[in-house]
Amino acid sequence: MFLSSQGIEAEEWEKLKKKEKDKAEGLIEIFSDVVWERILTANNYTEFVSEKEFRTAVYGQDQAQMIIAKVVADSKINLKSKNLTKVMQNGIKNGQVELFRAKKEYSKLREQEMMDAIKEGAFVSRGNWYKALQEIVAISGAAEEDANDSDEEE
């Protein structure tokens, strides 16, 4: 459908792939950009997980709001374990995982901000973790953290 919208029929596409690889790759890049734009426009949440940090964000109209779970320095907790839910629950309960909130004003378009997070290792999510941690943060009164500080620690 994409190739048709660009006025390219199946036979012409086969010729482009063989004889004009640069042009074919350019069309694939355009297609990829269109697909990513649709995905990011339709979604609001991302998540990032490393051994010692978990970040989940909701992307609103003007800013992203994040909840960051950090493993305390002397803990051996690994957030990349198979059962993240259990590890997170126990870590928060035992004081080995601390929760922070952060906001980040957009310096680019919303979708570009999301794509930057994805390029840094985040993935698009349904927001279940954000919603669950939001309830805990509301109860615990988690501290506000500068969003730029969490970016520098990766």
C-alpha positions, -999 to +999 in steps of 0.1 A: +000+000+000+029+023+008+046+017-025+013+022-043+008+055-026+043+065-039+033+054-075+055+023-075+041-010-088+055-044-077+076-049-108+092-014-105+099-021-068+118-053-078+139-034-103+146-006-078+158-031-052+183-046-078+194-016-098+188+015-075+195+002-040+200+038-026+166+048-038+150+016-025+167+021+009+154+057+009+118+045+004+123+020+032+134+048+055+104+069+046+081+040+053+098+033+086+094+069+096+057+068+087+052+036+108+071+050+138+051+082+137+018+063+138+030+041+166+042+071+187+012+092+180-011+064+191+008+056+223+016+076+255+039+054+276+075+042+275+095+020+299+133+016+304+149-011+325+185-017+335+199-037+364+197-008+388+171+016+373+136+013+360+119+043+343+084+046+331+070+078+314+038+091+302+040+116+273+014+144+276+009+173+253+037+196+266+058+174+289+067+139+299+061+128+335+083+100+347+085+076+377+120+063+383+128+033+405+165+032+416+182+004+434+201+018+464+239+017+461+247-012+484+218-035+472+223-066+450+188-063+435+187-067+397+157-052+381+163-071+349+153-103+367+125-125+353+100-115+380+103-077+380+070-074+398+081-094+428+116-079+428+101-044+427+076-050+454+101-065+478+127-039+470+103-010+477+090-027+509+126-033+521+139+001+512+163-013+486+144+004+458+137+042+459+110+059+438+114+094+423+092+115+401+104+137+373+090+160+347+106+169+314+094+198+293+097+190+256+125+207+236+113+188+205+080+174+192+064+149+215+070+120+191+107+130+187+111+130+225+096+095+226+118+083+198+149+097+216+139+076+247+135+045+224+169+051+209+183+051+244+168+017+252+132+024+262+103+007+246+066+016+240+043+002+267+006+002+277+014+021+308+006-006+334+038+000+353+033+038+352-002+035+366+008+010+393+038+030+404+018+063+403-004+049+431+026+040+452+042+074+446+010+092+455+009+073+489+047+075+496+052+111+484+083+102+463+108+129+458+110+150+427+141+144+406+156+165+378+148+146+346+181+155+331+200+139+360+185+105+353+195+107+316+231+113+325+234+081+346+229+057+317 
